[in-house]
Amino acid sequence: MVAKHYARIFRAPGSLGFSSAAFVGRLPMSMLGLGTILMIKESTGEYALAGLVSGTLALVQAFFGPFLARLTDRRGQAEVVFPMLAVSVAALVSLMLCVRFDEPTWSWFASAAVAGAFLPNVGALVRARWTKIYTGTAQLHTAYSFEAVMDEVVFMIGPILVTFLTLQVHHEAGVGLATVLLAAGTTAFLAQRGSQPAPHPPEHHTGPTAIAIPGMRVVVVCAVAIGVMFGSVEVVTVAFAEEHGHDDWAGLLLAVYAGGSFVAGLLFGAVHWSVPLGRRIQLLLALVLVTSAPMAIAPDIGVLALVLLLAGFAISPTLITLVALVEDLVPAARLTEGMVIETTGAALGVTTGSAVAGWVVDRSGAHTAYLVPVAGSALALLTALLGSRWLRPGDPAIE
């Protein structure tokens, strides 16, 4: 029944093709950060340097992403993203060569910065195509849900793949495969020009930028806070497993967390909800907080696995609703910009959450560090409650 529900969205011509290509093109989003860390750590033995280089890529991407997304809305996906892809792929190759031949570390940071600045946000691009096809219909909710589920699959497959290749095959193999997938998947996606949204003429861009819309600022803060939760849960769960003498269980625990989100996303997308988006995000963020709080008091691996499974059920529905809010709040001429701002906000939160959680683990242990994801979810809920009056379409500031 659920499969038939999702099959309906692929009746649109070209939809299966661009969605499949986008899946391949965004696998690297779950591989490049970890792959860069492992590559540099294996080459130098320095975790701190590895984290700084990887963080540079993520932070520069978060800064430049909205500007390039705005240009994409104005000029079209293929015209803007093809050059971005070429520069980003070349910079990733440069990073691998600089590490391989032990070039000065400034060249590592420069390569990572250029790669991040021009890294295409394929997840935002594919959601913009679904919006073009199904805007104003119930199928758009299903399409967003499908892509959220694909994101979960990406984050289940990518880290395992990049870890195996980097540690078992070659130091540069993980980042190398991520670069190949980025180039091949994004090229195949952009080549399908018939489904891309039409560029919006300059006169459609005279209003405020996406981030100037009050509701979008609420969405971004929520996305950053949820990102803090994601990033910290990964770090603290690994530390928790090590503290309890089961470091080999860390991957399984994170897979359980992602698996709960995967199942919830499938089920959530198969139901059409009548609750307004603003109210829906508040209810879902309350569920995120309630299900994440027990992480801080889990006594052992078995209980933590159950807690992570339950907590995972709240994740995909929340992310799906945040994306739907962007589509509701942002004018069509700025849709890609809005999508990229939301996703880069989450990515920035992941980087921040990982760093903060690592600091707390070193000083107070994993149990205390689980308060970091709880704090992130609490901040997201508080933001949605305080900003509720802006989480409605038709805000005068949007026009």
C-alpha positions in Angstrom: 0.0 0.0 0.0 2.8 2.4 1.0 4.8 1.5 -2.1 1.8 2.2 -4.4 1.4 5.6 -2.7 5.0 6.5 -3.5 4.8 5.1 -7.0 2.2 7.7 -8.0 4.7 10.5 -7.8 6.8 8.8 -10.5 4.1 9.0 -13.1 5.4 12.4 -14.0 7.7 12.2 -17.1 11.4 12.3 -16.2 10.8 12.1 -12.4 12.4 8.7 -11.9 15.4 9.7 -13.9 16.2 13.0 -12.1 15.4 11.5 -8.7 17.7 8.5 -9.3 20.5 10.8 -10.5 20.1 13.1 -7.6 20.4 10.1 -5.2 23.9 9.3 -6.6 24.8 13.0 -6.8 24.1 13.6 -3.1 25.7 10.4 -1.7 28.9 12.5 -1.3 27.2 14.8 1.3 27.5 11.9 3.8 31.0 10.9 2.7 33.1 14.0 2.1 33.3 15.3 5.7 34.1 11.9 7.3 36.2 10.9 4.3 38.3 14.0 4.7 38.8 13.5 8.4 39.8 9.8 7.9 42.1 10.6 4.9 44.1 13.2 6.8 44.1 11.3 10.0 45.4 8.2 8.3 48.1 10.2 6.5 49.2 12.4 9.4 47.9 10.8 12.6 46.4 14.2 13.6 42.7 14.3 14.4 42.8 18.1 15.1 44.2 19.0 11.7 41.7 16.6 10.0 38.8 18.2 11.8 39.9 21.7 10.9 40.2 20.9 7.2 36.9 19.1 7.1 35.2 21.9 9.1 36.6 24.5 6.6 34.8 22.7 3.8 31.5 22.6 5.6 31.7 26.2 6.9 32.6 27.7 3.5 29.8 25.8 1.9 27.3 27.1 4.4 28.5 30.7 3.7 28.5 30.6 -0.1 25.6 28.2 -0.7 22.8 30.8 -0.4 24.5 33.2 -2.9 25.0 30.5 -5.5 21.4 29.2 -5.0 20.1 32.8 -5.6 22.1 32.8 -8.9 20.6 29.4 -9.7 17.1 30.7 -9.3 17.9 33.5 -11.7 19.9 31.7 -14.4 18.8 28.1 -14.2 20.2 24.9 -12.7 22.3 23.6 -15.5 23.8 27.0 -16.4 25.0 27.7 -12.9 25.6 24.3 -11.4 27.7 22.8 -14.2 30.5 25.4 -13.7 30.2 25.0 -9.9 30.5 21.2 -10.3 33.7 21.5 -12.4 35.4 23.8 -9.9 34.4 21.7 -6.8 35.5 18.4 -8.4 38.9 20.0 -9.4 39.3 21.3 -5.8 38.6 17.9 -4.3 41.1 16.3 -6.6 43.6 19.0 -5.6 42.9 18.2 -1.9 43.6 14.5 -2.4 46.8 15.3 -4.3 48.0 17.8 -1.7 47.5 15.3 1.1 49.0 12.4 -0.9 52.2 14.3 -1.7 52.4 16.0 1.7 52.1 19.5 0.3 52.0 22.5 2.8 48.9 22.4 4.9 47.8 25.8 3.7 47.1 24.1 0.3 44.9 21.6 2.1 42.8 24.4 3.6 42.7 26.3 0.3 41.5 23.2 -1.7 38.9 22.4 1.0 37.6 26.0 1.0 37.2 26.1 -2.8 35.6 22.7 -2.9 33.1 23.7 -0.2 32.4 27.1 -1.8 31.2 25.6 -5.1 29.8 22.2 -3.9 26.4 21.7 -5.4 23.5 21.2 -3.0 21.8 18.4 -5.0 19.2 17.8 -2.3 17.8 21.4 -2.7 18.0 21.1 -6.5 15.9 17.9 -6.7 13.3 19.3 -4.3 13.0 22.4 -6.5 12.1 20.0 -9.4 9.5 18.2 -7.4 8.0 21.6 -6.5 7.8 22.6 -10.1 5.8 19.4 -10.9 3.5 19.1 -7.9 3.2 22.5 -6.3 -0.2 23.0 -4.8 -1.0 19.3 -4.8 -1.0 16.6 -2.1 1.7 14.7 -4.1 4.3 17.4 -3.2 4.2 16.2 0.5 4.8 12.6 -0.7 7.7 13.8 -3.0 9.3 15.7 -0.1 8.9 12.6 2.1 10.5 10.4 -0.5 13.5 12.6 -0.7 13.8 12.8 3.1 13.8 9.0 3.2 16.5 9.0 0.5 18.6 11.3 2.6 18.3 8.7 5.4 19.5 6.0 3.0 22.4 8.2 2.0 23.5 8.7 5.6 23.2 4.9 6.3 25.3 3.9 3.2 27.8 6.8 2.9 29.7 6.6 6.2 30.0 2.8 6.0 31.3 3.0 2.5 33.8 5.8 3.0 35.1 4.3 6.2 35.7 0.9 4.6 37.4 2.4 1.5 39.7 4.8 3.5 40.8 2.3 6.1 40.8 -0.9 4.1 41.7 0.1 0.5 43.6 3.4 0.3 43.7 6.7 2.3 42.3 8.6 -0.6 39.8 6.0 -1.8 36.8 7.3 0.2 37.1 10.9 -0.9 38.0 9.7 -4.4 34.8 7.7 -4.8 32.8 10.5 -3.3 34.2 12.8 -6.0 33.4 10.4 -8.8 29.8 10.0 -7.5 29.4 13.8 -7.2 30.6 14.3 -10.7 28.6 11.4 -12.3 25.4 11.8 -10.4 25.2 15.6 -10.6 26.1 15.6 -14.3 23.3 13.0 -15.0 20.9 15.1 -13.0 21.7 18.4 -14.8 21.6 16.8 -18.2 17.9 16.2 -17.7 17.0 19.8 -18.5 13.3 19.2 -19.3 12.4 18.8 -15.7 14.4 21.8 -14.3 12.5 24.8 -13.0 12.4 27.7 -15.4 14.8 30.6 -14.5 12.9 33.6 -13.0 13.5 36.9 -14.7 15.2 39.8 -12.7 11.9 41.6 -12.0 10.9 38.6 -9.9 13.9 39.2 -7.6 13.1 42.7 -6.4 11.7 41.6 -3.0 13.7 40.6 0.1 16.2 37.8 0.1 14.9 34.5 1.4 16.7 34.9 4.8 15.0 38.3 5.2 11.6 36.6 5.4 10.7 36.4 9.1 9.4 32.8 8.9 12.6 31.7 7.1 14.7 33.0 10.0 12.6 30.8 12.3 13.1 27.8 10.0 16.9 28.4 9.8 17.3 28.6 13.6 15.2 25.4 13.9 17.4 23.7 11.2 20.6 24.7 13.0 19.3 23.5 16.3 18.2 20.1 14.8 21.6 19.9 13.1 23.3 20.3 16.5 21.3 17.4 17.6 22.3 15.2 14.7 26.0 16.1 14.9 26.2 15.6 18.6 24.3 12.3 18.7 26.8 10.7 16.3 29.8 11.8 18.3 28.3 11.0 21.7 27.0 7.6 20.7 30.5 6.6 19.5 31.9 7.7 22.8 29.1 5.9 24.8 29.9 2.7 23.0 33.6 3.0 23.8 33.0 3.8 27.4 30.9 0.7 27.8 33.5 -1.5 26.1 31.5 -2.0 22.9 33.1 0.4 20.5 32.3 -2.0 17.6 28.6 -1.4 18.3 28.7 2.3 17.5 27.9 1.9 13.8 25.0 -0.4 14.6 23.6 2.0 17.2 23.7 4.9 14.6 22.1 2.6 12.0 19.2 1.9 14.4 18.8 5.6 14.8 18.8 6.2 11.1 16.6 3.1 10.6 13.9 4.5 12.8 13.9 7.8 10.9 13.8 5.9 7.6 10.6 3.9 8.6 8.9 7.0 10.0 9.6 9.0 6.9 8.0 6.3 4.7 4.9 6.2 6.8 4.7 10.0 7.3 4.8 10.5 3.5 2.0 8.1 2.9 -0.5 10.2 4.9 -1.9 13.6 4.0 -2.1 15.8 7.0 -4.6 18.5 7.7 -2.7 20.1 10.6 -1.2 23.5 9.4 2.5 23.4 8.9 3.3 25.8 11.7 1.4 23.8 14.2 2.7 20.5 12.8 6.4 21.6 13.2 5.7 22.5 16.9 4.2 19.1 17.6 7.0 17.3 15.9 9.7 19.2 17.6 8.0 18.5 20.9 8.1 14.8 20.0 11.8 15.2 19.1 12.5 16.6 22.6 10.5 14.0 24.4 12.2 11.1 22.6 15.7 12.5 22.8 15.7 13.4 26.5 16.1 9.7 27.7 19.4 9.4 25.9 21.0 11.3 28.8 19.9 8.6 31.3 20.3 5.4 29.3 22.2 3.0 31.5 23.6 0.6 28.9 23.9 -0.3 25.2 20.6 -2.2 25.0 18.5 0.6 26.5 20.3 3.2 24.4 19.5 1.2 21.2 15.8 1.3 22.1 15.9 5.0 22.9 17.7 5.8 19.6 15.2 3.8 17.7 12.3 5.7 19.2 14.1 9.0 18.8 14.7 8.3 15.1 11.0 8.0 14.5 10.7 11.8 15.1 13.5 12.9 12.7 12.3 12.4 9.1 8.8 13.8 9.7 10.4 16.9 11.3 12.8 17.4 8.3 10.0 16.9 5.8 7.9 19.5 7.5 10.8 22.0 7.6 11.2 21.7 3.9 7.5 22.1 3.3 7.6 25.3 5.4 10.3 26.6 3.1 8.1 25.9 0.0 5.2 27.6 1.8 7.0 30.7 3.0 9.4 31.5 0.1 8.3 33.0 -3.3 8.8 30.6 -6.2 11.6 32.9 -7.6 13.7 32.2 -4.5 12.8 28.6 -3.8 16.3 27.1 -4.5 17.8 29.8 -2.3 15.4 29.0 0.5 16.0 25.2 0.2 19.8 25.8 0.3 19.6 28.1 3.3 17.6 25.4 5.3 20.0 22.6 4.4 23.1 24.6 5.0 21.8 25.7 8.3 21.3 22.1 9.3 24.9 21.3 8.0 26.3 24.2 10.1 24.4 22.8 13.1 25.9 19.4 12.5 29.5 20.8 12.5 28.8 22.8 15.6 27.1 20.0 17.4 30.0 17.6 16.7 32.5 20.1 18.0 30.6 20.9 21.2 29.8 17.3 21.9 33.4 16.2 21.5 34.5 19.0 23.9 31.9 17.8 26.5 32.8 14.1 26.1 36.5 14.9 26.8 35.6 16.7 30.0 32.6 15.0 31.4 31.9 11.8 29.5 29.2 10.5 27.2 26.3 10.5 29.6 26.7 14.2 30.3 27.4 14.9 26.6 23.9 13.5 25.6 22.6 16.8 27.1 23.9 18.5 24.0 21.4 16.9 21.6 18.7 17.4 24.2 19.6 21.1 24.3 19.5 21.3 20.5 16.0 19.9 20.3 14.8 22.1 23.1 16.2 25.2 21.3 14.4 24.1 18.1 11.1 23.7 19.9 11.4 27.0 21.8 12.2 28.8 18.5 9.2 27.3 16.7 6.9 28.3 19.6 8.2 31.9 19.9 8.2 32.3 16.1 4.8 30.7 15.5 3.1 33.8 14.1 5.7 34.0 11.3 5.3 30.3 10.3 2.3 31.0 8.0 2.2 31.6 4.3 1.0 34.9 3.1 3.1 37.0 5.5 3.2 40.5 4.1 7.0 40.5 4.4 7.1 37.7 1.7 5.5 39.7 -1.0 
